[in-house]
Amino acid sequence: MGYALVGSAGAVDTGASGGAITPSYGQTTTLHNLLILQVDGFGTATLPAAITNWSIAKQQAGTSCSTSIYYKVAAGSDGQPTVAAVTSTTLVGQLFEFSGGAASSPIDKIGGAAGTTSPITGTNGGVDTASSELIIVCGCSFYSSASGTKTLALTSNNATLTSSTNQNAAITQVYDFAYGVTTSNSGADTGINTFSITNITGAAVAVATFLLPASARIQPSIHTQAVRRASTW
């Protein structure tokens, strides 16, 4: 038993420029499940503020845009979080609920990147504690003109991602909120944002992984541990 999306993700909530957003859950939340809020900001590089009773996993500013990953362990029947307004910024956010994770201190590794040359790659600052962790990749791209179809694809070196995105449209603000389960822990995970570059102003990507319960984390075998100890003698 590992990480799994509970029910459905909440609807994407898009605010007015300079306005707050209050995304909705896809269902009533369950005690000890992991709640994830992904937020993109367009118009400035100002990062959204902390949210009461939530923790920030990773925030990444780009040129006139930003991307953020918030998390909390559910208390059960949790209220909707509000992301406070950011001056001259349009906020877009989506909520997710996952079962099968650590019930306390769930964050493992984080990374991020920004730029205008596609692709950009956020690399976590170390190897995950175990395989089969939840990986969240949040990305955005911001354009000076809506002319032409915009594309944005989030991928990872260590997971197949499921995305919620508004790409493939003539727009200036492109978001992608993605999640997956890692396939190994042999190297640092990446979050890769591949985007169209015509009229690009800025792009960003944030990545975070979340721990399994302690009982489910894969540990080296007793034999492997003995070999490692012997090699240091």
C-alpha positions in Angstrom: 0.0 0.0 0.0 1.5 3.3 -1.0 0.4 6.8 -2.1 -2.8 7.1 -4.0 -5.0 10.0 -5.0 -8.2 10.0 -2.9 -11.4 10.6 -5.0 -10.7 13.4 -7.4 -8.5 16.6 -7.3 -10.4 19.7 -6.6 -11.4 22.1 -9.3 -8.7 24.6 -10.5 -9.4 28.0 -8.9 -8.4 31.1 -10.9 -8.5 34.4 -9.2 -8.7 38.0 -10.5 -5.6 40.0 -10.9 -4.6 41.1 -7.4 -7.2 38.8 -5.8 -7.1 35.9 -3.3 -8.2 32.3 -4.2 -9.9 29.7 -2.0 -9.6 26.3 -3.8 -12.1 23.5 -3.0 -11.3 19.9 -2.2 -12.6 17.1 -4.4 -14.3 15.5 -1.3 -14.4 15.7 2.4 -10.9 15.1 3.7 -9.9 12.1 5.9 -7.7 12.2 9.0 -4.0 11.6 8.4 -4.2 11.9 4.6 -1.7 14.2 2.9 -3.2 17.4 1.5 -1.4 19.2 -1.3 -2.0 22.7 -2.7 -0.3 23.7 -5.9 -0.3 27.4 -6.8 1.0 29.4 -9.7 1.2 33.2 -9.8 1.2 35.3 -13.0 2.1 39.0 -13.3 4.8 39.4 -10.7 7.6 37.2 -9.2 6.2 37.9 -5.7 5.7 34.6 -3.9 2.4 33.9 -2.2 2.4 34.1 1.6 2.3 31.3 4.1 -1.1 29.8 4.8 -2.3 29.2 8.4 -1.9 25.5 9.4 -0.1 24.7 6.1 3.6 24.3 5.4 5.5 25.4 2.4 7.4 22.5 0.6 8.9 24.6 -2.1 8.4 28.0 -3.8 10.2 29.1 -7.0 10.1 32.6 -8.5 10.6 33.2 -12.2 10.4 36.3 -14.3 6.9 37.8 -13.5 5.7 34.4 -12.4 6.0 31.9 -9.6 5.1 28.4 -8.5 4.4 27.0 -5.0 3.8 23.7 -3.3 2.0 23.7 0.1 1.1 20.7 2.2 -0.5 19.6 5.5 -1.5 16.4 7.1 -5.3 16.3 7.2 -7.2 16.8 10.5 -10.3 15.4 8.9 -13.1 17.5 7.3 -10.5 20.3 6.8 -11.7 23.8 5.8 -10.7 25.3 2.5 -7.3 27.2 2.5 -7.2 30.8 1.3 -4.1 32.0 -0.6 -3.9 35.7 0.2 -3.9 38.2 -2.6 -0.7 39.3 -4.2 -0.6 42.8 -5.8 -0.8 42.7 -9.6 -0.7 38.9 -9.6 -3.3 36.4 -10.9 -3.2 33.3 -8.6 -4.3 29.8 -9.9 -4.5 26.9 -7.5 -5.6 23.3 -7.1 -6.0 20.9 -4.1 -5.2 17.2 -4.0 -5.7 14.6 -1.2 -3.5 11.5 -1.0 -3.7 8.4 1.2 -0.8 6.0 2.1 1.8 8.5 3.3 3.5 9.5 6.5 1.1 10.9 9.1 3.6 13.4 10.4 6.6 15.4 9.1 6.0 14.0 5.5 8.3 16.2 3.5 11.4 14.5 2.0 13.3 16.4 -0.7 12.7 19.5 -2.7 14.1 21.4 -5.8 13.3 24.1 -8.3 14.4 26.1 -11.3 13.4 29.1 -13.4 14.3 30.5 -16.8 13.2 31.3 -20.3 15.1 28.6 -22.3 13.1 25.4 -22.5 13.4 23.0 -20.8 14.2 24.0 -17.2 15.0 21.3 -14.7 14.5 21.5 -10.9 16.6 18.8 -9.2 16.0 17.7 -5.6 18.8 18.3 -3.2 19.4 14.6 -2.5 18.2 11.1 -2.9 14.8 10.1 -1.6 14.6 8.1 1.6 12.8 5.3 -0.2 11.3 4.3 -3.5 7.5 4.7 -4.2 7.3 8.2 -2.6 4.8 10.8 -3.8 6.4 13.4 -6.1 4.7 16.7 -6.8 5.8 18.8 -9.8 4.3 22.3 -10.2 5.1 24.4 -13.2 4.1 27.6 -15.0 5.0 29.7 -18.0 4.0 33.4 -18.6 3.9 35.2 -22.0 3.8 38.7 -23.2 1.2 37.9 -25.9 -1.7 35.4 -26.2 -0.9 35.0 -29.9 -0.2 31.4 -30.9 -0.9 28.1 -29.1 1.1 27.6 -25.9 2.4 24.3 -24.7 3.7 23.2 -21.3 4.7 19.6 -20.3 5.9 18.5 -16.9 8.0 15.3 -16.7 10.3 13.6 -14.2 13.3 11.3 -14.5 11.8 9.0 -11.9 8.0 9.0 -12.3 5.2 9.1 -14.7 3.2 12.2 -13.9 -0.5 13.0 -14.1 -1.1 16.6 -15.0 -3.8 19.2 -14.8 -3.0 21.9 -17.3 -4.6 24.6 -19.5 -2.0 24.3 -22.3 -2.8 24.1 -26.0 -4.6 27.5 -26.1 -3.9 31.0 -27.1 -3.3 32.4 -23.6 -0.6 34.3 -21.6 -0.8 32.3 -18.4 -0.1 28.5 -18.5 -0.2 26.3 -15.4 0.5 22.6 -14.9 -0.2 20.8 -11.6 1.3 17.3 -11.6 1.8 14.3 -9.3 3.2 10.8 -9.5 4.9 8.0 -7.6 8.6 7.5 -7.8 10.0 4.3 -9.3 13.4 4.2 -7.4 15.6 6.1 -5.1 19.0 5.6 -6.9 19.4 9.3 -7.8 17.9 12.7 -7.1 14.5 13.3 -8.6 13.9 16.0 -11.2 10.9 18.1 -12.3 11.3 19.2 -15.9 9.2 22.0 -17.4 9.2 21.9 -21.3 7.4 24.9 -22.7 6.8 26.9 -25.9 9.2 29.9 -26.1 7.5 32.4 -28.5 6.7 35.5 -26.5 8.0 33.9 -23.3 8.4 36.2 -20.3 9.3 33.6 -17.7 8.8 30.1 -16.5 9.3 28.2 -13.3 9.1 24.7 -11.8 9.0 23.4 -8.2 9.4 19.8 -7.2 8.9 18.0 -3.8 8.8 14.4 -2.6 6.9 13.1 0.4 7.7 10.2 2.7 6.0 6.9 3.1 5.1 5.7 6.6 8.2 4.6 8.5 7.1 1.0 8.4 6.9 1.1 4.5 10.3 2.7 3.9 12.6 0.3 2.1 15.8 -0.2 4.2 19.0 -2.0 3.2 19.0 -5.7 4.0 20.9 -7.0 7.0 23.4 -8.6 4.7 23.9 -5.3 2.8 24.3 -3.4 6.0 26.9 -5.9 7.1 28.8 -5.6 3.8 28.8 -1.8 4.1 30.2 -2.0 7.7 32.8 -4.5 6.7 34.0 -2.3 3.9 34.8 0.5 6.4 36.9 -1.7 8.7 
